[in-house]
Structure formats: C-alpha cells, structure tokens
Amino acid sequence: MLEDYRKPTLEKERALLVGLFGPGTPRWLAEEYLNELSMLSETAGAKTVDKELQNRPHPDPTTYIGKGKLHQLKQQVAEKNADILIFDDELSATQIRNIEKATKVKVLDRSGLILDIFASRAKTAAAKTQVELAQLQYLLPRLTRFWTHLSRQKGGIGTKGPGETQIETDRRLIGKRIATLKEKLDKLDTQRSTQRKGREDSVRVALVGYTNAGKSTLMNELTDTDVLAEDKLFATLDSTVRRLELENHEVLLSDTVGFIRKLPHHLIESFKSALDEVRDADILLHVIDASGKMVEDYIEVVQSTLEELGMSNRQTILVFNKIDLLEPEKLIDLKKQYPEALFVSAHRSLGIGKLQSKLESLIEEDYVNFNYVLPLSHYKAVAYLHENAIIEEEQFEGNQVQIKGSASTKHRDRFEAMLTEIEPSIEIERVS
C-alpha cells in the first residue's frame, strides 16, 4: 500500500465539507448529501467543523466552486481552523491542485474519502488487495507535485529514465503495481470460485442494500449468529455466508458491502469478485432503512448499482428495516407505497417470521414435480434427490425404486444431467 505524502496526526482532523446545489439538485437534497458526507467523514476519523453549499448549475472545471467562492472558502478555512476540505463530488487533478494551492490545506473528494474508509476497514487479503487496486486506479490520473516519494519503493539504479520527470516515474511504478494487484486478484478469485463450487446445490440468498441499512443485524437475527453489526457506514466489507434453517428448506445467506450514492467506479470494478456471492444468489433481500429521510433515493442507488453489476434480474424481496424507529403514519404510508414489501425490525425481532415465510414461498415458486423410476444401482442419484428435493412418495419394486416429489428447477436439471451421465440411454419421466 502506498504511504500518504501527508504527515499523520493523532488528533482528529477538522473537516470543512463542500457541495453544490442547482437545477438538478435542490438545496434540501444537497444538504442531505452533505449530512451523509459528514457521516462518512466521521467514519474516516475526521470532525466536521462546517458545511458550505454553492449555487451553481454545474461545477467549475478549474476550481469546482468558482474563483470568488474559492476566495471565501480560503477565509472560512482560516476561521474554522480546518485541516482538510472534503468535496461531495469527484474532483479532477486540476481542481484539486488549484484548491490546494489557494487554501493551503489538504483536499479530498467523496471518492477518495470512501476509498480511505475502505482501506481502514479491509481485513482480509482479498479486501486489502481490492482496495489498494481501487486506490491506485483512482490516484493515477490525479498525481500532483506532492507525489514525489513513490520511487523509494523500488529505488536504486535504473528506476528513472533519462529526461523522465518524477510524476512520470510515479505513474510507471503505479502502473506496475496495478498489474501485480490484478494478477493477485485473479488468483484469489480462482480460489473463491473453487470454494463456491461446494455450495452450488444450495439455495442462495443475498442481502443487499444501502450502507447502514441493518443488513448484518438482520443476518444475525435470521441465523442466530454474531456477524459484526455496527451503526456505522461500511461496517461490513468482506462477504459473510451463514446457513439459514427455514421450516422446509435450508439456504445459504450472504451479507457483503453496502452500496452508497456515487460509489467510486474503480471500487465497484475491484469488488466485483467479492460480490460474486450476490451475483450467484437465487434470491436477493433488498434491505432498506425505513427510518431514513431519502428512502426512494436509497432504493434507486441500490437498483442502479445492481444493474451496473449485471444483477438486476434476480428475484428480489424489498425488506424495510428499522420500523421501530418510524412514526405510525409514516409506516402506513410506506406500506401503501410498497404493498409487496415486508416490514421488519431486526433489532426488535419484528416481522422476522413473515420474512422467513416469504422466503419459503418464493423458493417453492420455482419448484416442479417429478416422478422417477430408477435402478437401485443409481444410489448416488437417489441420495442427491433425498438431499436436495422434497420426497412425497417412494416405492421399491425388485431392483428399482419409484420416487415422487418436487424440487427446484436447478436441482431437477442437475439431477437429470447426473442421470444421463451415468446412463445416457435412460428414459426420464416428468409429471406436471
């Protein structure tokens, strides 16, 4: 991981937050965005000392907020004794350079802040590798005069070509590191694919949702486990998988990183392999913080991110969590607006039984009937049915067994493929 050019400090940094509002973003919404940015800043370890909004139709290409407003911001930085400026949108290298030059303090944008949080929360080798890759891809086009230390990582003769500037050297070193990390991620992805093969026969359910929607708390309530659940943004980065015992079915329930507005593109790209648990899921539980002020915005962000990941076609249950924090009138309005959704409080164990029943019925919607007559010698195939299907009737006659029941289309197709592999000429009878 690259070291930062800035000196670490033991005290909390004092952050001044900056955003824009205009025709596409009303002031009240921009204020909510800055409130979320403040939560992100606090998660990263900074203290918000002030928030500043500028009315512009679009960001200024050189200073983001305009030269006049930048002069005011310089004065505000001095008055508030701010150490860092954090902007709610992604900044270009030119914007960062100009703002830092004018204000003489560190400048960070929303993407950089999120990447910093992910770096501090990453625990496993896979998560650390994914975050470092995303950080380097983010930094590469933003190298400024501050980045003059990277060559020390390699050092020695031959690290700098004739006439090559330090930034060019840094870019080359970052490019090499990116290639190394991508190769490492490919190997880790192969290992995860091998691990997932052992779970192919299970029904898989994945929890998705905006960050801090309560997914981990819901997983703990459903599976009676103790996955880390904090009232913080991005408490969970690595995928966690637990067995969930329903009345008639056993499923694998997975929880992974939450989504957020303006999630950095490089981060999404790097974490695609970590999100394979979601991509391979049969059913998605889309968990929403019912007590949030921007419920529709949360839903839209998650749905658009799922589309970007190619996962928008999954069977999905909307689950509004934290209903214990809602006024009764607001809950009634939400139920009218989302009649197909479920409403729970994972913290108070409310509505969990209905959620489990809904999962059962959704699983069985995919079930089809079967009626097989099999030689007893195909004992492995028979054992597969007993493990993965609902057996309603089983009769033995001579060296054959007749089995009637129902199974998911996935298990039925896999079973029949198993049969034809054992005995290509076998006749398979199905009943509707």
C-alpha positions in Angstrom: 0.0 0.0 0.0 1.3 3.4 -0.9 2.1 5.7 2.1 0.4 9.1 2.1 2.5 12.2 1.4 0.9 13.9 4.4 2.1 13.6 8.0 -0.2 11.5 10.2 -1.8 13.2 13.2 -3.0 11.8 16.5 -5.8 14.4 16.7 -9.0 14.3 14.7 -8.7 16.3 11.5 -11.1 19.2 11.3 -13.1 18.9 8.0 -14.9 21.5 6.1 -17.4 20.0 3.7 -18.3 21.5 0.4 -21.1 20.7 -2.1 -23.2 22.2 -4.9 -26.9 22.7 -5.5 -28.7 23.9 -8.6 -31.3 23.0 -11.1 -30.8 19.2 -10.9 -30.2 19.1 -7.1 -32.4 21.3 -4.9 -30.8 22.8 -1.8 -32.6 20.5 0.7 -31.3 17.4 -1.1 -27.7 18.8 -1.3 -27.9 19.4 2.4 -28.9 15.8 3.0 -25.9 14.7 0.8 -23.6 16.8 3.0 -25.1 15.2 6.1 -24.2 11.8 4.6 -20.7 13.2 3.7 -20.4 14.2 7.3 -21.1 10.7 8.5 -18.5 9.4 6.0 -16.0 11.9 7.4 -16.7 10.9 11.0 -16.4 7.2 9.9 -12.9 8.1 8.5 -12.0 9.7 11.8 -12.5 13.4 11.0 -14.6 16.0 12.8 -16.9 18.2 10.7 -16.5 21.8 11.6 -18.6 23.4 8.9 -20.6 22.8 5.7 -20.6 25.0 2.7 -23.0 24.9 -0.3 -22.6 26.8 -3.5 -25.4 27.5 -6.0 -24.1 26.6 -9.5 -25.7 24.9 -12.5 -22.6 22.8 -12.9 -19.1 22.5 -11.3 -16.4 25.0 -12.4 -13.8 23.0 -14.4 -10.8 24.6 -12.7 -12.0 25.3 -9.1 -15.3 23.3 -8.8 -17.0 26.2 -6.9 -15.7 29.3 -8.9 -12.8 31.7 -8.1 -14.9 34.1 -6.0 -16.3 31.3 -3.8 -12.8 29.8 -3.5 -11.5 33.0 -2.1 -14.4 32.9 0.5 -13.6 29.3 1.2 -9.9 30.2 2.0 -11.1 32.7 4.6 -13.5 30.1 6.0 -10.7 27.5 6.3 -8.7 30.0 8.4 -11.7 31.0 10.6 -12.7 27.4 11.3 -9.0 26.2 11.6 -9.8 23.4 9.2 -7.2 20.8 8.2 -9.0 19.3 5.3 -11.6 20.2 2.6 -13.9 17.4 1.6 -16.0 17.8 -1.6 -19.2 15.9 -2.2 -18.3 15.3 -5.9 -15.3 13.7 -7.6 -12.6 16.3 -8.4 -10.2 16.3 -11.3 -6.4 16.7 -10.8 -6.6 20.3 -11.9 -9.4 21.1 -9.4 -7.5 19.5 -6.6 -4.3 21.3 -7.4 -5.9 24.7 -7.7 -8.0 24.4 -4.5 -4.9 23.1 -2.5 -2.8 26.0 -3.9 -5.4 28.6 -2.9 -6.4 27.2 0.6 -3.0 25.6 1.6 -4.9 22.6 3.2 -5.4 19.0 2.1 -8.2 18.5 -0.4 -10.2 15.2 -0.7 -13.3 14.3 -2.7 -16.1 11.9 -2.0 -14.5 9.0 -3.9 -11.2 9.5 -2.1 -12.9 9.6 1.2 -14.8 6.3 0.6 -11.6 4.7 -0.6 -9.9 5.8 2.6 -12.7 4.3 4.7 -12.5 1.0 2.8 -8.7 0.9 3.3 -9.1 1.3 7.1 -11.9 -1.4 7.2 -10.3 -4.0 5.0 -9.3 -7.0 7.0 -8.7 -10.0 4.7 -6.1 -10.3 2.0 -8.7 -10.1 -0.8 -10.3 -6.9 0.6 -7.0 -5.2 1.1 -5.9 -6.1 -2.4 -9.2 -4.9 -3.9 -9.0 -1.6 -2.0 -5.4 -0.9 -2.9 -6.1 -1.6 -6.6 -9.1 0.8 -6.5 -6.9 3.5 -4.7 -4.2 3.3 -7.3 -6.6 3.4 -10.2 -8.1 6.5 -8.6 -4.8 8.2 -7.9 -3.1 7.5 -11.3 -4.8 10.4 -13.2 -4.6 12.7 -10.1 -0.8 12.7 -9.4 0.4 16.2 -8.5 3.7 17.6 -7.3 3.0 16.1 -3.8 3.6 12.6 -5.2 7.4 12.5 -5.1 8.1 9.5 -2.9 7.0 6.5 -4.9 10.4 5.7 -6.4 11.7 4.9 -2.9 9.7 1.7 -3.1 12.0 0.4 -5.8 15.0 2.7 -5.5 18.4 2.2 -6.9 19.9 2.4 -10.4 17.6 2.0 -13.4 14.4 3.3 -11.8 14.4 6.6 -13.6 14.8 7.0 -17.4 16.7 9.9 -19.0 14.7 13.1 -19.0 11.8 11.4 -17.1 10.0 13.6 -14.6 9.2 12.3 -11.1 5.5 12.2 -11.8 6.2 10.1 -14.9 8.2 7.7 -12.8 5.5 7.5 -10.2 2.9 6.8 -13.0 5.1 4.0 -14.2 5.5 2.5 -10.8 1.8 2.7 -10.1 1.1 1.0 -13.4 3.4 -1.9 -12.5 1.7 -2.2 -9.1 -1.8 -2.2 -10.6 -0.7 -5.1 -12.9 0.6 -7.0 -9.9 -2.6 -6.5 -7.9 -4.8 -7.6 -10.8 -2.8 -10.8 -11.1 -3.1 -11.4 -7.4 -6.9 -10.8 -7.5 -7.2 -13.3 -10.4 -5.6 -15.9 -8.2 -7.8 -15.1 -5.2 -10.9 -15.2 -7.5 -9.9 -18.7 -8.7 -9.7 -19.8 -5.0 -13.1 -18.3 -4.2 -14.6 -20.0 -7.3 -13.4 -23.3 -6.0 -14.9 -22.6 -2.6 -18.3 -21.7 -4.1 -18.4 -24.9 -6.2 -19.0 -26.8 -2.9 -22.2 -24.7 -2.4 -23.7 -24.9 -5.9 -26.5 -27.2 -4.8 -27.7 -24.9 -2.0 -30.4 -22.2 -2.4 -28.5 -19.0 -2.0 -30.0 -15.8 -0.7 -28.0 -12.5 -0.6 -28.6 -9.4 1.5 -28.1 -6.2 -0.4 -28.8 -2.6 0.5 -27.6 0.9 1.1 -24.8 1.1 3.7 -26.0 1.1 7.3 -29.5 -0.3 6.4 -29.1 -3.0 9.0 -28.2 -6.0 6.8 -25.7 -7.5 9.3 -28.2 -7.1 12.2 -30.8 -8.9 10.0 -28.4 -11.7 9.2 -27.7 -12.2 12.9 -31.4 -12.3 13.7 -32.2 -14.7 10.9 -29.3 -17.1 11.5 -28.7 -16.6 15.3 -25.1 -15.7 14.7 -22.8 -12.8 15.7 -21.7 -11.2 12.5 -20.2 -7.7 13.2 -23.0 -5.2 13.2 -22.3 -1.6 13.9 -24.2 1.7 13.5 -21.5 2.9 11.1 -21.2 3.2 7.3 -19.4 0.3 5.7 -19.1 -1.8 8.8 -19.1 -4.9 6.5 -16.6 -5.2 3.6 -16.0 -8.9 3.1 -18.7 -11.3 2.2 -20.1 -13.4 5.1 -22.0 -16.6 4.5 -24.2 -18.4 7.1 -26.7 -21.2 7.0 -30.3 -20.3 7.5 -32.7 -23.0 8.6 -36.3 -22.4 7.4 -39.2 -24.7 8.1 -38.8 -26.8 4.9 -35.6 -25.5 3.4 -32.0 -24.8 4.3 -30.5 -21.8 2.5 -27.1 -20.1 2.4 -27.5 -16.4 3.4 -24.7 -14.0 2.4 -24.0 -10.4 3.5 -21.5 -8.1 1.9 -20.5 -4.5 1.5 -23.3 -1.9 1.4 -23.9 0.4 -1.6 -23.8 4.2 -1.4 -24.5 7.2 -3.7 -21.6 7.9 -6.0 -19.8 4.7 -5.1 -16.4 5.1 -6.9 -16.3 3.3 -10.2 -12.9 1.8 -9.5 -14.2 0.4 -6.2 -17.1 -1.3 -8.0 -14.7 -2.8 -10.5 -12.3 -4.0 -7.9 -15.0 -5.5 -5.7 -16.9 -7.4 -8.5 -15.1 -10.6 -7.5 -16.1 -10.0 -3.8 -19.7 -9.6 -4.9 -19.8 -13.0 -6.6 -21.8 -14.2 -3.6 -24.5 -11.7 -4.6 -24.1 -12.4 -8.3 -24.6 -16.1 -7.8 -27.7 -15.7 -5.5 -31.0 -17.2 -6.4 -32.9 -14.5 -4.3 -32.0 -11.0 -3.2 -33.2 -9.5 0.1 -33.0 -5.7 -0.6 -32.8 -4.2 2.9 -33.9 -0.6 3.2 -33.6 1.7 6.2 -37.2 2.7 6.6 -36.3 5.5 9.1 -34.1 7.2 6.5 -35.0 10.6 5.0 -34.3 9.5 1.4 -35.9 6.1 1.1 -36.6 6.3 -2.6 -33.0 7.6 -3.2 -31.6 4.6 -1.3 -33.7 2.2 -3.4 -32.6 3.9 -6.6 -28.9 3.8 -5.7 -29.0 0.1 -4.9 -31.0 -0.8 -8.0 -28.7 1.2 -10.3 -25.7 -0.4 -8.7 -27.2 -3.9 -9.2 -27.8 -3.0 -12.9 -24.1 -2.0 -13.2 -23.1 -5.3 -11.7 -25.4 -7.2 -14.0 -27.6 -8.5 -11.1 -30.9 -6.6 -11.7 -32.8 -9.7 -12.9 -32.8 -11.6 -9.6 -35.9 -12.4 -7.7 -36.0 -9.7 -5.1 -37.8 -9.1 -1.8 -37.9 -5.5 -0.6 -37.4 -5.5 3.2 -37.9 -2.3 5.1 -35.9 -2.5 8.3 -35.9 -0.3 11.5 -39.7 0.1 11.5 -39.4 0.5 15.3 -38.0 4.0 14.6 -40.9 5.1 12.4 -44.0 7.1 13.3 -47.1 5.0 12.7 -48.3 7.4 9.9 -45.0 7.0 8.0 -45.2 3.2 8.3 -48.8 3.3 6.9 -47.6 5.5 4.0 -44.7 3.1 3.2 -47.0 0.1 3.2 -49.4 1.8 0.8 -46.5 2.8 -1.5 -44.8 -0.6 -1.4 -47.6 -3.2 -1.0 -45.4 -6.1 -1.9 -42.7 -5.3 0.5 -42.1 -6.7 4.0 -41.6 -4.5 7.1 -39.3 -5.7 9.9 -37.2 -4.5 12.8 -34.1 -6.8 13.0 -33.1 -5.1 16.3 -36.6 -5.7 17.9 -37.2 -9.1 16.2 -40.4 -7.8 14.5 -41.7 -9.3 11.3 -39.0 -11.9 11.1 -41.4 -14.8 10.8 -43.2 -13.2 7.9 -39.9 -12.7 6.1 -39.0 -16.4 6.6 -42.4 -17.5 5.3 -42.0 -15.2 2.3 -38.6 -16.8 1.6 -40.1 -20.3 1.8 -42.9 -19.5 -0.7 -40.5 -17.8 -3.1 -38.2 -20.8 -3.1 -41.1 -23.1 -3.7 -42.5 -21.0 -6.6 -39.6 -22.4 -8.5 -40.4 -26.0 -7.6 -41.6 -28.6 -10.1 -43.0 -32.1 -9.6 -41.1 -35.2 -10.6 -41.8 -38.9 -10.9 -38.7 -41.1 -11.5 -38.3 -44.8 -11.8 -34.6 -45.6 -11.1 -32.4 -48.7 -10.8 -31.2 -49.1 -7.3 -27.7 -49.1 -8.6 -28.1 -45.4 -9.1 -27.8 -44.8 -5.4 -25.8 -41.6 -5.7 -28.6 -40.0 -7.8 -31.2 -41.2 -5.3 -29.1 -39.8 -2.5 -28.9 -36.4 -4.3 -32.8 -36.3 -4.5 -33.1 -37.0 -0.8 -30.7 -34.2 0.0 -32.0 -31.6 -2.4 -35.7 -32.3 -3.0 -38.9 -32.9 -1.2 -39.8 -36.6 -1.4 -43.5 -37.3 -1.2 -43.6 -41.0 -2.1 -41.0 -43.7 -2.5 -41.8 -47.3 -3.6 -39.4 -50.2 -4.1 -40.1 -53.0 -6.5 -37.4 -55.5 -7.4 -34.2 -53.7 -8.3 -36.0 -50.4 -8.9 -37.3 -47.5 -6.9 -40.1 -45.1 -7.9 -39.7 -41.6 -6.4 -42.3 -38.9 -6.5 -41.8 -35.4 -5.2 -40.8 -31.9 -6.1 -37.6 -29.9 -6.5 -36.3 -26.6 -7.7 -35.7 -26.5 -11.5 -31.9 -26.1 -10.7 -31.8 -29.3 -8.7 -34.0 -31.2 -11.1 -31.9 -30.2 -14.1 -28.7 -31.1 -12.2 -30.2 -34.4 -11.2 -31.2 -35.3 -14.7 -27.8 -34.3 -16.0 -26.3 -36.7 -13.4 -28.6 -39.5 -14.6 -27.7 -39.1 -18.3 -24.0 -39.1 -17.4 -24.4 -42.4 -15.5 -26.7 -44.0 -18.1 -27.0 -42.0 -21.4 -29.9 -44.2 -22.6 -32.1 -43.8 -19.5 -35.7 -42.6 -20.0 -36.7 -39.7 -17.8 -40.4 -39.3 -16.9 -41.7 -36.0 -15.7 -45.1 -35.1 -14.4 -46.6 -31.6 -14.1 
